[in-house]
Amino acid sequence: MNAPLYGPPDPELDRLLRPLFRAAAPAGGAAVVVIRGDERTVACRGHAVRSTERPVRADTRFELGSVTKTFTGLLLAEMAARGEVGYDDPIDRYLPADAAPGYPQERPITLLHLATHTSGLPRLPDGVLPGQVPRWFTRPYATFGPAHLLRALPRTAVRGTPGTQVRYSNLGCGLLGLLLANAAGQRYDDLLAARVCGPLGLMDTSCGPGREEDAGYRRGRRVPSFRLPALPAAAALRSTADDMLRYLQAHLALDAVPLPERADAAALRTALNEVRRPRTDGRRGGPRICLGWNHRALPAGAAEPRPVGGPGAVGWPAVAGKPVVPVLAAFDGAGPAEDGEVVYHVGAARRSTAFVGFSPRAQVGLAVLAGGQPLRSRALVQSAHETLRVLIAEFGEG
């Protein structure tokens, strides 16, 4: 395995990455990770902090937003591989007796439903939206803690029968993290560090601010860091390009990241294989849902990605009282044959946008971490999808 290349990539790869860097907000820096077989590249542009002109580096921390959900899915798969929880366990098993949401008891919500957005739970907990409006451009969710969540759950209505329809829910994935923490008797961030981040060597990935991260700006003013104390498992992680390189490597090849020689290392290897397996059928043209990841077939040929409406990440701004959601590029070309697949997720937080995607068959991966204004995220996400598609096509031809 080749050591990562830091700095300017080779001319051909530099050409492919230029549109991606152009799509990033001028006011915020960006770090891009590319994996093509045994080749690893980390390329950075811009400044992490305007006032000091400190450049973005491979160890600059960015908010991951909803890419956090992929870590929560991996944690679920790891605990299931150990036999500590089961995918079909009802959520009541890990909640106080008076804290379960109202839903048809003949078909309870399970841990798998939470991980695949099929629980029927709404996007956010009941009562959280009114409190966020006065703080929308600062820290809208900072005062909504775990105790508020447990009080809100009993009055949270469930739409439809659990397991029958995909409805994107930050509440569902955030609740999953709380239930896993309850099952293990640890806080979510401590549990994630012990079971996922530590074994994979992701030393700069955590929920806490830690070192100063890349700063986003709105109208020339610095945007505060994102905080979500009630639902950290949905969108609270911060990470670096170096760590996302290791994270991608682990998902592309189970032996790419050496794990500690412990008996429970087998559980994490099993989990890495489980999380990328589709659990829904992708009806209505949407992506299939894995454990925290989205999954799409990659058609043969050079079909252009077609934008489709998709759910937004926690922290996305509102216009006229309605949330503005990012448009995810779908690999829905007209080619009848499939020559691969892509697994991906997008995150948009207060100060940055993240994209992580990979093709297990092509052994190609791409991670994009970019600071700046959230309203530019749509163009950046579209460019990231297209860049990944081109990387897969060109590497496959090589």
N, C-alpha and C positions, 0 to 999 in steps of 0.2 A: 504494500500500500504506500503510495507516494505521500510525502509530507505536504501539508497545505501550502499553497502559494499565496503569500500576502503581498499586497501592492498591485500594480497594474497587471492585469491578465494579458495573455497573449493577444496579438492583434485581432485574430478572428473572434475570440470570445469577447474582447473589448467592443467590437462592432455590434455583437448581439446584445450587449448590456447597455449600450448607449441610450436607447429609447426608455429603458427602465429607469435609469438615473435621471433622464429628462422629466419623467413623469412624477418623480418625487418632488415635494415642495421645495422651492428654492431656499426658503428660510430654515429648513431643517436638513440635517445630514442623513446619510443612508449607508447601510452596510448590506452587501449581497454575498450570499454563499452559493457556490455552484459545485455540484458533484457530478462527474461524468466518469463512470467506471472507477478506476483507481486515482483519477485526477481530482484534486480538491483545490478550490480557489476561494479566497476571501478578498473582496474588493470594497473599498470604502471611499465615500465622497462627502464633502461638506464639513460643517462644524457641529460639534456636540453642544457647545455653549457659545452663543454669539459674542457675548461681552469679552471673552478671553480668546476667541477664535481658536479654541481647542479643537483639533480635528477629530472626526469620528474615527475610531479604531476598532479592531476586532474584539476588544474587551469593553467597548462602550455599551452600557445597558439601555435597553428600550423596553417600553411596555408592550406586552404581547397581546393584550386584549383577549378576544375569544379563542386565539390559538391555545390559551390555557386549557380549553376543553379537551384538547387532545391528550394533555398530561393527565387529566382526571379520568379519561377513558382508559389510559394505560394503567393507572392506579387501580381502577376497578378490575381490569383483566389480571393484574398481578395478584390481587387479593383473592380473586376467584380461582386462580391457578393454585394458590396455597390451600384452598378449601375454607377460607375464613368467611367468605360470603358466596352467595349463589346469584347468578344473573336473574333468576326468577324469584328471588326473595322479595316479598312485599315490603314496601317502604315502612309500613307500620312497625315492623320488627325492630327498626332502629330509631324510632321516634318516641317521645313521651306519649302516653295514652291519649292525651287531649290535644295533640298537635297535628293529627293527620288531616289532610285536605278532604273535602267532601267528594266522593266519587262512587260509582256503582260497586258495591261490595262483592258482587258476583265475579268481577274481574278487577282485581286490585292493581294499582300501579306497582311496577316492579323496578328493580335497579336497572335492568336493561332498557325499560321504557324511558327512564331518565336520561340514559346515555345516548339514546337514538332519537330524542325529541318526539317520542310517540306517547308521552304520558298524558297529553291533553291539558297540561298545565299552561297557564298564560306565560307571556314573555317575561313579565316581572311580577313580584309579589303584590298582593292586594295592599293598597295604601302607600306604596313607595313613590308613585308618581307625583302626588300633590306636594310632598315634602321636598322634591328635587327642583322644582321650578325656580325658587329664589336663588338657588346655588348652581344653576345649570352650567354656567361658564367657570365655575370654580371646582367644587367637589360635591356633586349632586347627591351621591349615595353615601357619603361619609358618616352620616348620623344614623343610618339604618343598619343595626347590628343583628347578631344571631337571636337575641331575645325578641326583637321586633319581628323577625322572620317566623319564629315559632308561634307568636301570637297571631300572625297574619295567615298562617296555613289553614286553620280550621274554617276560615271564611273565604278561602280561595276556591273558586268554582273550577271544576274540570269540564272541559269541552269534549263531548263524545266519549267513546269507549276506549280506555287505554289500550295501546298496541295496534290501533287501526288506522291512524293517520299521522303524518309527520307535521308537526307544528313547532317551529323553532322556539325554544324556551330557555332563556338564561336562568330562570328560576329552577327549571328541572335539573340542569347540570350543576348549578350551585348547590341545590339541595342534595344531589348525589355526593358531592364532596363532604357535606356535613354528615351524611349517613355513614359514609366510609370511615370518617373520623370517629363517629360514635361506635362503630363496630370494632375499631382497633384501639379505642381508648386514648387517642392522641389528637392533637390539633391537626387540621388539614395540612398546613405548611410543614409541620414537623414530620408528618406521615409521608408526605411527598418527598421530602428530603431523604428520609431513611430508605424508602422503597424504590424510588425512581431516580431522583437527581443525583444522590450520592453514588449509587452503584454505576450510573452512566458517566460519572465524572463531570456533571454539570454544576460546577462549583459557583458559578455566578447567576444561577437561576433560582429565584425565590419570590415570595410574595412581598417581602419587605423592600423598602426603597434602597437600602444599602448605599453603595456609592452613587454619586449624582449621575442621573441618567441623561440621555439626550433630551433637550428641552424643546417642546413645541411652543409655537407662538400664535396668537390671534390678534390681529390689528396692532402688531408691534409689541404686544404685552405677553409675557411668559405665562403659559397655562400651567396651573398646578398639577402635580402628579395625581393619577387616578387612585381612588380608594373605594373598596367595596367590602366592608367588614362582614356583611351578612352572607355574601356569596363569593368568597375568594376563588372557589373552584371553577367559576364561570369565566373570570376575566382578570384576575389580579396578578398574574405572574409577570416578572421582568426577566430579561435574558440578554445574552450577547451573541454576536455572530459566531464566536468560537464555540459557545455552547450549542448553538443551533446546528453547527456543522456536526458535532458529535451526535446530536439528537437525530438528525437525518441519517447519518451513517448507521446508527443502531436500527433504524426502521428499514433501511435498504438491505442490510445483510446482518444476520443475527450474530455473526462472529466479528463484525467490524469494530466493535468497541469491547475491549477486554473487560469482563466483569470479575468482581472479587471471587476468589475460589471459596464460595460458601454454598451450603446445601440449598439455600433459597434462591441462588442465581438462576436455577432452572425455571423457577416461576416467572422471573422477569423475561427470560428468553421466550417462554410460551406466550406471555402477554404481548410481546412485540409482534409476534406472528398473528395473534388474535385480533388486535386492534384494527388492522387494515382489512378485515373480512367484512363485506357488506352484510348488513342485518335487515335492510329494507329493500324493496324492489325498484325504487326510483320511478314510481308512477307519475303521470302528469308532466313528464319531461324534466323532473328535478333529479338531483343527484341521489344515488344510493347512500345510505347513512351507515357508517361503521361505528366503532366505539369512539366517538368524539371526532372522527374524520368524515369528510365527504369523499365519495368515490364516483368516478365517471369512466366509462369506456372511452378510449382514444381511437377514433375512426382512422382507417387507412387513408393515405393521401394527405394533402395539404389543406384540408378544410379549415376555414377561418372560424374562430370561436364566435358564437352568437350570444349576445347578452340576454340574460333572463333575470326576472325579478327574484331576489333572494332575501333572506332575513338578515337584519342588521346585528351588529355586535353591541354589547352593553356600552353605553356612553355615546351612542350616535346622536347627533343633534336633531332637534324637532323643528318643523316648519308648519305654521298654522295649526299647531296642536297635535300634529301627527308625526311619528318618527320617520326620519329620512333613512332609508336602508340602502346599503351598498348593493351594486349590481355585480353578481358573480358571473364570470365568463364560463359558459358551459361548452364542453367539447362535444358539440352536437352536429358534426359535419354530415354530409350526405353519403359518405362512403359506406357500402353495405358490410364491409368486413372490418373486424377490430384487430389492430395489431398491438394493443397494449391497454394500459389503464393508468389513471392518475389518481392519487390520493392527496387531498389538500385541505387546508383550512385558512380562513382569513380572520384577522383581528383588527378592530379599530378602537383605540382607547383615546383618552383626552389629548395625549401629546404625540402619538405615533400610530403608524399602521404596520401590520405584520402580515406576511404571506409565507406559508410553508407548504411545499408540494413535492411529490416525488413519484417516480414510476418504478416499481419493483422489477418489472421485466426488463426495462431498458437500463436500469441502474443509474438513473439520473435524478438529481434532486436540486431544488432551488429554495432558498430562504431569503426573504427581503425584510429588512427592518428599517423603517424610515420615520424620521421625525417630521413635524410640521403640522399644517392645518388639516383637521380631519376631512374637510369638504373636498380635498384633493384626493382622498383615498380611492374614489371610484376609478379614476384614470390610472392610478398606480396599480390597483388590483387587476384591471384589465390588461395592463402591460405585463404584469407578472405572469398571468395565465398564458399570454401569447409567448412570452420568453421561454417559459417551461415547455410549451408545445414545440417551439423551434429547436430548443436544446435536445429534446427527445428525438425529433426527426433527424437532425444533423448528426447526432452521436450515433443513432442507429444506422445511418448510411456509412459511417466512417469505419 
